Amino acid sequence: MSLDQPAEFVKPQTLTHDAFLGGRLTVTQPRTGFRAGLDSVLLGASINPHSLDLLDLGAGVGTASLVALTHNPQARAVLLDHNADMGTLAEENAATAGMTGRMTFIALDVLAKGAERKAAGLATDHFTSVIANPPFFDDAAGTLAADAGRATARHMSAQALDLWVKTAAASAAPGGEIIFIYPVQSLSPLLAAFEQRFGAITIMPLSPRPDEPASRILIRAIKGSRAPLTMLASRALHGAEGRSFAPQFDAIFRGEARLGW
């Protein structure tokens, strides 16, 4: 749902004001470039309900973290993104949601080395949940998006993806969860990166409709666990016909339910 209004922000551009969770959240984000949507809601609704310390890698304007913090009023989040302009919007979104003081933004590339992350103030072995909606198209496999911000958010090599998982592993507390949302066609390198570092990997396939192939997956792992991989049954976002969401997902997108593992 869009509550579209133009506004000025740092570099002249048009912003939109988009409603999430049945209107409980209003998120300001650029009209062009990467835009948060249902994936961000699913990611924010997928974390352990008892998790209090969240790290959002490649956080953008903070939508996933805002969803998570809406579900858990005691939780706090650190948002990491290379784009400081997105940080300004994330802080504004936090203020609009009444979450000032619960969200901290760090302007730093997720691919930064450990020493750089430490210098920027990002804690290691600390976060009970680490989430990410990383770029997913291999930059050698297709045409880059015309918008530079959108291209950065969509295109990444397998080696860079491995570094995202490495950052997540270094940041998560022992026993902490790591959750990524990703397209099915790009799952192989992500799963390989997870299997090198984590156990208790659980994959949740998401399909557009019943009996259709999965298009997205949520993947969750536990730092320090040696439990085997689990593949859950696919879950359909919509019914067999029409545009309405299936009841489970309709409740999630309205902010009335979480995504259970």
Summary of the structure (lengths in Angstrom):
residues: 261
radius of gyration: 17.4
end to end distance: 27.1
largest distance: 52.1
contacts: 867
relative contact order: 0.14
helix: 31%
strand: 27%
